[in-house]
């Protein structure tokens, strides 16, 4: 088993070595989305690998060992997603910048949830392992719980990446700076990883759409003002024109004799 795992990890080395090159491609894309639509990239490959590792760990441990860890990470992404801003506001009052206040608030919620589940594990963890409650479903459910747990950990990483907004021009400048100094991009910057995850991958647009409540609101993102020419407002103007009382036409002045 150790030999198989070692060979597997050695096979992943080229993928991680290509991370910098793939990350920098995100900077070349103008705007928030590509004209040709999202395409699969290294981020999607790493996501599949993470889920596969979760299945393997879950099968090895079984649902009895996996259940509390699975619930812990599930509670973390839900609680931290909703409470980080509240804790961040308190840190802002303590003169901490908004970016680090949000990150600190998220981590603080994670720590509290981890402490609570740590106490639960001490009280009931061994009882669950010894009970054989799940019977023949022990390892099947363990694979599902392990995959979801690793997916939750992935979402936490994405939440950290989403804490700050990076536009394409900023990321391109970071890439050019590294290329100017050392010739190639050795270590992708925060902005490069952000663009790679959310804009240069197949799953990125879906993550931003369906997991918005589990991510942090990007600091520095300026939302455009609402359009004044939406379909609803156009219909309202037509309705106002139809229902409004026409102004009386003034009578012409009398002719001079």
C-alpha positions as CSV (number, residue, x, y, z in Angstrom):
1,X,0.0,0.0,0.0
2,X,2.8,2.4,0.8
3,X,4.5,1.7,-2.5
4,X,1.2,2.4,-4.4
5,X,0.6,5.7,-2.6
6,X,4.2,6.8,-3.2
7,X,4.0,6.0,-6.9
8,X,0.7,7.9,-7.0
9,X,2.1,11.0,-5.4
10,X,5.1,10.8,-7.7
11,X,2.7,10.8,-10.6
12,X,1.1,14.0,-9.3
13,X,4.4,15.9,-9.3
14,X,4.2,17.0,-12.9
15,X,0.7,18.4,-12.3
16,X,1.8,20.5,-9.4
17,X,4.9,21.6,-11.4
18,X,2.5,22.9,-14.1
19,X,0.4,24.9,-11.6
20,X,2.4,28.1,-12.1
21,X,2.1,27.9,-15.9
22,X,-1.7,27.2,-15.8
23,X,-2.3,29.9,-13.2
24,X,-0.7,32.6,-15.3
25,X,-3.0,31.9,-18.2
26,X,-5.8,33.3,-16.2
27,X,-4.2,36.7,-16.3
28,X,-4.4,36.9,-20.1
29,X,-8.1,36.6,-20.1
30,X,-9.8,40.0,-20.2
31,X,-12.9,40.5,-18.1
32,X,-14.5,38.1,-15.7
33,X,-15.3,35.3,-18.2
34,X,-13.9,34.0,-21.4
35,X,-15.5,34.5,-24.7
36,X,-15.4,30.8,-25.5
37,X,-16.8,29.8,-22.2
38,X,-15.1,27.9,-19.3
39,X,-12.8,25.0,-20.0
40,X,-11.3,22.3,-17.8
41,X,-8.0,23.1,-16.3
42,X,-5.6,22.2,-13.6
43,X,-7.9,23.4,-10.9
44,X,-10.6,20.9,-12.0
45,X,-8.1,18.1,-12.1
46,X,-6.9,18.9,-8.5
47,X,-10.6,19.0,-7.4
48,X,-11.2,15.5,-8.8
49,X,-8.0,14.3,-7.1
50,X,-9.1,15.8,-3.8
51,X,-12.5,14.0,-4.0
52,X,-10.7,10.8,-5.0
53,X,-8.4,11.1,-1.9
54,X,-11.5,11.7,0.2
55,X,-13.1,8.5,-1.1
56,X,-10.0,6.5,-0.4
57,X,-9.7,7.9,3.2
58,X,-13.3,7.3,3.8
59,X,-13.1,3.7,2.7
60,X,-10.1,3.1,4.9
61,X,-11.6,4.7,8.0
62,X,-15.3,3.7,7.6
63,X,-18.3,5.9,8.4
64,X,-17.9,5.3,12.1
65,X,-14.6,7.2,12.2
66,X,-15.5,9.6,9.4
67,X,-18.9,10.8,10.5
68,X,-17.9,13.4,13.1
69,X,-15.1,14.8,10.9
70,X,-17.5,15.0,8.0
71,X,-20.1,16.9,10.2
72,X,-17.4,19.1,11.5
73,X,-16.3,20.4,8.1
74,X,-19.9,20.6,6.9
75,X,-20.7,22.9,9.9
76,X,-17.5,24.9,9.3
77,X,-18.3,25.9,5.8
78,X,-21.9,26.8,6.7
79,X,-21.2,28.6,10.0
80,X,-18.1,30.4,8.8
81,X,-19.8,31.5,5.6
82,X,-22.6,33.2,7.5
83,X,-20.7,34.4,10.6
84,X,-17.3,35.5,9.3
85,X,-18.6,39.0,8.4
86,X,-20.1,39.5,11.9
87,X,-16.8,38.6,13.6
88,X,-14.9,40.6,11.0
89,X,-16.9,43.7,11.9
90,X,-15.7,43.4,15.5
91,X,-12.2,43.1,14.3
92,X,-12.6,46.1,12.1
93,X,-13.6,48.1,15.2
94,X,-10.3,47.0,16.7
95,X,-8.6,48.9,13.8
96,X,-7.8,45.7,11.7
97,X,-8.1,46.2,7.9
98,X,-11.2,44.7,6.4
99,X,-9.4,42.1,4.4
100,X,-7.6,40.6,7.4
101,X,-10.6,41.1,9.6
102,X,-12.7,38.9,7.3
103,X,-10.0,36.2,7.1
104,X,-9.6,36.4,10.9
105,X,-13.3,36.1,11.4
106,X,-13.5,33.1,9.2
107,X,-10.6,31.4,11.0
108,X,-12.1,32.2,14.4
109,X,-15.4,30.5,13.5
110,X,-13.4,27.5,12.3
111,X,-11.5,27.3,15.6
112,X,-14.7,27.5,17.7
113,X,-16.4,24.8,15.6
114,X,-13.3,22.5,15.8
115,X,-13.1,22.9,19.6
116,X,-16.8,22.0,20.0
117,X,-16.4,18.9,17.8
118,X,-13.2,18.0,19.6
119,X,-15.2,17.7,22.8
120,X,-17.9,15.7,21.1
121,X,-15.3,13.2,19.7
122,X,-13.8,12.7,23.2
123,X,-17.3,11.8,24.6
124,X,-18.8,9.6,21.8
125,X,-16.1,9.0,19.3
126,X,-14.9,5.6,20.6
127,X,-18.5,4.4,21.2
128,X,-19.4,4.9,17.6
129,X,-16.3,3.0,16.3
130,X,-17.1,0.0,18.7
131,X,-20.9,-0.1,18.0
132,X,-20.8,-1.4,14.4
133,X,-24.1,0.6,14.0
134,X,-23.8,0.8,10.2
135,X,-23.1,-2.8,9.5
136,X,-22.4,-3.7,5.9
137,X,-22.7,0.0,4.9
138,X,-19.8,1.0,7.0
139,X,-17.3,1.5,4.2
140,X,-19.7,2.5,1.4
141,X,-21.0,5.4,3.6
142,X,-17.4,6.1,4.6
143,X,-16.4,6.7,1.0
144,X,-19.3,9.2,0.5
145,X,-18.6,11.0,3.8
146,X,-14.9,11.2,3.0
147,X,-15.5,12.6,-0.4
148,X,-17.8,15.3,1.0
149,X,-15.4,16.1,3.8
150,X,-12.5,16.7,1.3
151,X,-14.9,18.8,-0.8
152,X,-15.7,20.9,2.3
153,X,-12.0,21.4,2.9
154,X,-11.6,22.5,-0.7
155,X,-14.4,25.0,-0.2
156,X,-12.6,26.5,2.8
157,X,-9.5,27.0,0.6
158,X,-11.7,28.7,-2.0
159,X,-13.2,30.9,0.6
160,X,-9.7,32.1,1.5
161,X,-8.8,32.7,-2.1
162,X,-12.0,34.7,-2.6
163,X,-11.3,37.1,0.3
164,X,-9.7,39.7,-2.1
165,X,-10.7,40.7,-5.6
166,X,-8.1,40.7,-8.3
167,X,-8.8,42.0,-11.8
168,X,-7.1,40.6,-14.9
169,X,-4.8,43.6,-15.2
170,X,-3.4,43.2,-11.7
171,X,-2.7,39.5,-12.2
172,X,-1.1,40.2,-15.5
173,X,1.2,42.8,-13.8
174,X,2.1,40.2,-11.1
175,X,3.0,37.7,-13.8
176,X,5.2,40.1,-15.8
177,X,7.0,41.2,-12.6
178,X,8.0,37.6,-11.8
179,X,9.0,36.9,-15.4
180,X,11.1,40.1,-15.4
181,X,12.9,39.2,-12.1
182,X,13.5,35.5,-12.5
183,X,12.5,34.7,-16.1
184,X,9.6,32.4,-15.2
185,X,6.7,32.2,-12.7
186,X,8.0,30.0,-9.9
187,X,5.3,30.6,-7.3
188,X,1.8,31.7,-8.3
189,X,0.7,34.7,-6.4
190,X,-2.6,35.0,-4.5
191,X,-4.1,36.7,-7.5
192,X,-3.0,34.1,-10.0
193,X,-4.5,31.3,-7.9
194,X,-7.7,33.3,-7.5
195,X,-8.1,33.8,-11.2
196,X,-7.2,30.2,-11.9
197,X,-9.8,28.9,-9.5
198,X,-12.7,31.2,-10.2
199,X,-12.3,32.3,-13.8
200,X,-9.9,29.9,-15.6
201,X,-11.6,26.6,-14.8
202,X,-14.7,24.8,-15.8
203,X,-16.1,24.6,-12.2
204,X,-15.2,28.2,-11.3
205,X,-18.4,29.9,-12.7
206,X,-20.6,27.3,-10.9
207,X,-18.7,27.8,-7.7
208,X,-19.3,31.5,-7.8
209,X,-22.9,31.1,-8.6
210,X,-24.0,28.3,-6.3
211,X,-21.5,28.5,-3.4
212,X,-21.6,32.3,-3.0
213,X,-22.8,32.1,0.6
214,X,-19.9,29.8,1.5
215,X,-17.3,32.2,0.1
216,X,-16.1,35.5,1.4
217,X,-17.2,38.8,-0.1
218,X,-14.1,39.9,-2.1
219,X,-12.6,43.1,-0.6
220,X,-12.0,45.6,-3.4
221,X,-14.8,44.5,-5.7
222,X,-16.7,47.5,-6.9
223,X,-20.2,46.5,-8.0
224,X,-21.6,48.5,-10.9
225,X,-24.6,50.7,-10.3
226,X,-27.9,49.1,-11.2
227,X,-28.9,49.7,-14.8
228,X,-31.6,52.3,-15.5
229,X,-32.6,50.6,-18.7
230,X,-33.7,47.2,-17.6
231,X,-36.7,45.4,-19.1
232,X,-38.8,46.0,-16.0
233,X,-38.1,49.7,-16.0
234,X,-38.8,49.9,-19.8
235,X,-42.2,48.2,-19.2
236,X,-42.9,50.6,-16.3
237,X,-42.2,53.6,-18.5
238,X,-44.6,52.3,-21.2
239,X,-47.2,51.7,-18.6
240,X,-46.8,55.2,-17.2
241,X,-47.1,56.7,-20.6
242,X,-50.4,54.8,-21.2
243,X,-52.0,55.5,-17.9
244,X,-50.9,59.0,-17.4
245,X,-53.4,61.8,-18.0
246,X,-52.4,63.8,-21.0
247,X,-51.8,67.4,-20.4
248,X,-54.5,69.7,-21.9
249,X,-53.5,71.5,-25.1
250,X,-53.5,75.2,-24.6
251,X,-56.0,77.2,-26.7
252,X,-54.5,79.2,-29.5
253,X,-54.4,83.0,-28.9
254,X,-57.3,84.9,-30.4
255,X,-56.6,86.4,-33.8
256,X,-56.2,90.2,-33.9
257,X,-58.7,92.0,-36.0
